Amino acid sequence: MTDGRALVAEAEDRLRPLERARNAAWWDASVDASDENESRRRETDLAYSNALADSELFDAVVSANDGADAFVGRQLGLLRNLLLPHQVPASLRERIIELESALEGRFARHRGVVRGAEVDDNRIKQVLRESDDPGERREAWEASKTVGAAVADDVRELARLRNEAARALGHRDWFALSLAVDETDETKLLETLALADRATAEPFARWKEALDAKLAERFGCGVADLRPWHYADPFFQEPPADGSVDLDPLFAGKDVVALARRTFEAIGLEVDDILAASDLYPRPGKNQHAFCADIDRGDDVRVLANVVDNHSWAETMLHELGHGVYDLGLDRKLPWLFRTTHLVTTEAIALLFGALARDGEWLERVLGLGGNEARRLESSLAAARAAEHLVFTRWVLVMTGFERVLYADPDGDLDSAWWGLVARHQLVTPPNGRRAPDWAAKIHVAVAPVYYHTYLYGSIVALQLREALRSSVGGLVDRHEAAELLATNVFAHGQSVRWDELVARASGRPLSVDSLAREVATA
Ligand SMILES: [Zn+2]
């Protein structure tokens, strides 16, 4: 039996430089996608995952003695969860990685055809947002699904291989393994999803009835004739833009980064070092999205963004800096294995700060909007937020429900299962007589498996934290006490405490759908 304390130290010495090199290379490739940076990213990625696949290290971790020290025991547990998914026979691991990257490439290269011309996803989304021609909309929607037919067999094969890996590691299937290594209790997840279903079913049906009436009028058909292509995006995962509030004019000409800085500094959270290390504005050859990277589990935290002066980038900067202040707020005295965050809690903190860009109080105090205008906006903003939570929650019910079915039986009738879930949760009528693997057109099923529920958990926890801050210190904007509560109850602990325990401590109660139910009641 190995001495747990020594083993944890040894693992840290080994993994720490590899992780840091991987993070730094990933950053470099994101800000400048040169061939050299790309190949360094691949090399450092491989070196890190090879270290995680080390079976001797894994066996030592499993048989290590924690010396009855809970702190050591928890580090061994995290280390085991980190290594376990990589303890798959090398040939199987390689087949999975190859198939994943081949699928990623096919998604990137595939183009649908609308009116005889090849179109990318942006063009399809534009048609579904703007076109009043049902024929063109139908073509665009069908074009968005052609990738599904092209990749479905490979996605089923990938699910079989993932299940084979999971079973070799002693789990029922890939769904169960993914949850287990992420410290997510499956029974609790299913219970929470059922409660989220119950809390949103009625307000969603009401909201959608009003939407359908508008769509039927717009397209000159009956409500019963509405089909998936009448909604504003290929999966109906977002509410349509009309009916929400356009905040862009309020941000035109504003310094979005300065607004974000002001938000954090006013509550005593320092972001200067993050901003100095960041890459914030659009430039050729650079990743077009946004993320926050904790490079070394220490002081080196950076944000990549492509800021322009609109609402969405204001929200994104607040979101990414939310991740950043969490990373910097980890107690430096914690051992390395604890100096990281769980996806649910870091996403919750980021969503909590990001939502400020649509919060009446923030618009008044930070953006400088007149008090009357802010109050006037507040009720339409609340309705728009509620609609977003409704549409998103129903969509997660489809995705998570489908992935359970997929991994339970990759050879089953997935096409029918998919449309059954879509009809039940999103109240969307399938196209007449459609038989096609439309589920496979969602890239996450292939390349980000069993992940969607963390988005829902993150948004629920964000609502729960917002309520807790309102009742204890009046809110988040300009309130030092709010940041102190987050710093003490959430940030400092890192992963020394399980995420669900942190949520219970920080919000005063375990994760529940109660705040979500209150939030959607205003739809
Ligand atoms: Zn995020």
Residues whose N, C-alpha, C, O or C-beta is under 5 A from the ligand:
A	BS01	ZN	E347 A350
